[in-house]
Amino acid sequence: MAINKRGSRRIVVDDKGYRWLIRRKPTYCQGLTWSPLSFAVERTDPPGCATLIVELASPRPDNWVNATAAPVLPSAVASAIRQALERGWQPDHPGSPFMLNLGDGEQRS
């Protein structure tokens, strides 16, 4: 699964380029704060390999019930990438998306 270039942002972590994306509109569950904010990350070269899906503890800032939420900063994305690499994410190899849950401390792959 490749991340669309339109709307995504570039980030460099440890001299390697990545692209990250938060979906434009919340899902129904995210809008009602039943599900947390999540974003996807992939390497820019080679593109289209294993994707990282990161779930955060906070709701989306554009949720429908006006719950307090924090924006996603590039430093948080870089930290999530480093944590995923430490936990076994291999962004250069094709495969299933790697799930990193930062909301409750659990990690799924």
Summary of the structure (lengths in Angstrom):
residues: 109
radius of gyration: 13.5
end to end distance: 15.5
largest distance: 39.6
contacts: 290
relative contact order: 0.21
helix: 16%
strand: 25%
